[in-house]
Amino acid sequence: MTTEVRYSVMSPEAGVQKTIGGPPPGPGGPRPGMAGPPPRTGGPPPGMAPPPPTPYSPTKRLDTLESKTVYLVDIGFGGGYNFMLQLQEWFKKNMPSVTTIVRRKPGQVFMDDRSDLWEEVKAKGHAVVLGVAG
């Protein structure tokens, strides 16, 4: 009896699904089409201690949101935009002095983008809700 093993890999850059697979490896060898174990993707070499953590200094928390501008940024997951619209309605009802601006992050959800959105947020906003839904 032959068993087939398949792995699915989603590439956020290409947005394409690739399937790598074939019969399971025989004794003493990798799967056909594979040259060996996958390459290491980061971290210290085996047996070496990881580097010390980098100090992180988050932005100071606002004392209040009253009379501030809050950007509600949908990053593209299903339902995210509708969630941001509901959040905007909540602010209108419960904190009317807060200005909310709903925006959608351009580009693909998993990709870093170099858009004018972040410059706008830095120049005009006081806070951001970066959203995910599903």
Wavefront OBJ file of the C-alpha trace (Angstrom):
o trace
v 0.000 0.000 0.000
v 1.364 3.401 -0.979
v 0.668 6.470 1.138
v 0.967 9.949 -0.326
v 1.981 12.898 1.834
v 1.156 16.432 0.693
v 2.077 19.786 2.168
v 0.344 22.995 1.150
v 2.265 26.244 1.375
v 0.666 29.678 1.019
v 3.007 32.317 -0.283
v 1.834 35.787 0.853
v 4.023 37.415 -1.766
v 2.525 35.616 -4.717
v -0.808 34.678 -3.206
v -0.420 31.289 -4.891
v -0.755 27.896 -3.310
v 1.952 25.383 -4.136
v 1.668 21.698 -3.346
v 4.785 19.716 -2.642
v 4.369 16.033 -2.243
v 4.675 12.536 -3.467
v 5.135 9.164 -1.942
v 6.608 9.136 1.561
v 10.384 8.887 1.834
v 11.912 5.476 1.568
v 14.469 4.173 4.002
v 17.456 6.468 4.206
v 16.337 9.134 1.736
v 14.263 12.275 1.321
v 11.025 12.490 -0.625
v 11.440 12.544 -4.397
v 11.895 16.116 -5.587
v 13.278 17.255 -2.241
v 16.996 17.778 -1.724
v 16.903 17.298 2.031
v 15.568 19.072 5.089
v 14.227 22.592 4.601
v 16.780 25.381 5.065
v 16.972 27.131 8.427
v 14.993 30.334 8.412
v 16.590 32.252 11.236
v 17.740 32.226 14.804
v 21.154 31.362 16.158
v 23.003 28.274 14.943
v 22.270 25.107 16.916
v 24.041 25.112 20.279
v 24.464 28.894 20.381
v 22.540 31.172 22.774
v 20.092 33.627 21.229
v 21.044 37.316 21.256
v 19.717 39.441 24.137
v 16.333 41.056 23.485
v 16.289 44.487 21.919
v 14.886 47.160 24.254
v 11.398 48.167 23.162
v 9.907 51.527 23.926
v 6.202 51.683 23.039
v 4.529 54.968 22.290
v 3.178 56.727 25.353
v -0.474 55.993 26.075
v -2.879 58.883 25.573
v -4.505 60.217 28.739
v -7.825 60.486 26.926
v -9.380 60.047 23.488
v -11.637 63.079 24.003
v -11.332 65.467 21.031
v -8.774 63.199 19.349
v -8.713 61.604 15.895
v -8.657 57.815 15.790
v -7.940 55.967 12.555
v -9.767 52.653 12.195
v -7.635 50.697 9.719
v -8.962 47.508 8.142
v -6.097 45.287 7.007
v -8.192 43.217 4.603
v -9.372 40.139 6.500
v -12.951 39.097 5.802
v -15.411 41.123 7.841
v -12.815 43.649 8.968
v -14.264 46.634 7.155
v -17.763 46.004 8.522
v -16.292 45.654 12.015
v -14.569 49.036 11.652
v -17.859 50.625 10.560
v -19.557 49.171 13.659
v -16.714 50.475 15.822
v -17.131 53.899 14.231
v -20.845 53.828 15.142
v -19.904 52.901 18.724
v -17.617 55.929 18.952
v -20.368 58.211 17.560
v -22.806 56.959 20.196
v -20.511 56.654 23.222
v -17.700 59.153 22.593
v -19.049 61.793 20.179
v -16.063 64.132 20.615
v -13.756 61.510 19.061
v -13.279 61.841 15.312
v -12.972 58.454 13.608
v -11.665 57.849 10.102
v -12.101 54.408 8.536
v -9.431 53.378 6.038
v -8.420 50.148 4.354
v -4.740 49.235 4.240
v -3.716 49.067 0.593
v -2.020 46.008 -0.864
v -2.196 42.454 0.325
v -3.061 41.687 3.910
v 0.249 39.953 4.756
v 2.527 42.330 2.865
v 4.170 45.416 4.227
v 3.101 48.374 2.172
v 4.784 51.661 1.472
v 1.650 53.743 1.156
v 0.697 57.270 2.044
v -1.792 55.889 4.577
v 0.771 55.655 7.376
v 2.072 59.161 6.653
v -1.526 60.444 6.845
v -2.066 58.637 10.142
v 1.146 60.093 11.587
v 0.273 63.617 10.437
v -3.450 63.727 11.285
v -4.178 60.969 13.783
v -3.663 60.552 17.495
v -4.388 56.813 17.683
v -4.975 53.796 15.439
v -7.094 50.698 15.758
v -5.477 48.226 13.379
v -8.148 45.651 12.767
v -8.622 42.023 12.105
v -11.931 40.205 11.795
v -12.983 36.876 10.486
l 1 2 3 4 5 6 7 8 9 10 11 12 13 14 15 16 17 18 19 20 21 22 23 24 25 26 27 28 29 30 31 32 33 34 35 36 37 38 39 40 41 42 43 44 45 46 47 48 49 50 51 52 53 54 55 56 57 58 59 60 61 62 63 64 65 66 67 68 69 70 71 72 73 74 75 76 77 78 79 80 81 82 83 84 85 86 87 88 89 90 91 92 93 94 95 96 97 98 99 100 101 102 103 104 105 106 107 108 109 110 111 112 113 114 115 116 117 118 119 120 121 122 123 124 125 126 127 128 129 130 131 132 133 134
